[in-house]
């Protein structure tokens, strides 16, 4: 497979399995995957914006996380996102509570 097809594909992390798998007509799956990914990124941004951070899709496979100073980190999976936010903002975050927990990261 060439690199371009890999970029347009869908990730294989457990949190990315909200997509339908249709091996015969994969483009509908890719469109559905991208729409769901945009929806998840919007929810993530709602959670991390109060901490001064934001994230964007990077090639449909990785999240690029930014702080208010323009520094960035890449987060390959949703699990990696939280530590990237903490590293950039210096704040601990509890994604289950939907907020920072008020302490600086040690």
C-alpha positions, -999 to +999 in steps of 0.1 A: +000+000+000+013+034-008+016+061+019-013+081+005-038+053+010-025+047+045-032+084+054-067+082+041-074+050+061-088+047+095-068+042+127-067+010+147-068+022+183-098+008+202-113+043+205-114+045+167-138+015+162-169+037+160-168+031+123-186+005+101-163-019+084-172-026+048-143-041+029-162-040-004-169-002-003-143+013+021-148+049+011-181+051+030-164+038+061-136+064+057-161+092+055-180+080+085-147+076+104-136+111+096-170+126+107-168+107+140-132+118+145-142+155+140-170+150+165-146+135+191-120+162+185-147+189+191-156+172+224-120+170+234-115+206+227-144+215+249-126+196+277-091+210+273-098+246+262-103+258+298-067+246+305-054+267+276-049+238+252-065+227+219-061+197+195-064+192+158-065+162+136-031+153+120-035+131+089-065+113+103-042+092+126-027+114+153-039+143+174-017+174+174-020+192+208-012+229+212-009+252+242-017+289+242+020+297+235+021+277+203+040+247+217+028+214+205+030+176+211+017+147+190-007+122+206-010+090+186-039+077+207-066+091+229-047+077+259-017+097+249-037+129+246-041+135+284-004+133+292+003+156+262-021+182+276-006+178+311+029+183+297+020+214+278-002+231+304+015+219+336-020+211+349-033+176+359-064+167+340-090+141+348-109+133+315-136+114+334-145+145+354-141+167+324-118+192+341-084+199+354-079+186+390-062+217+402-027+205+407+005+211+389+021+181+372+052+169+391 
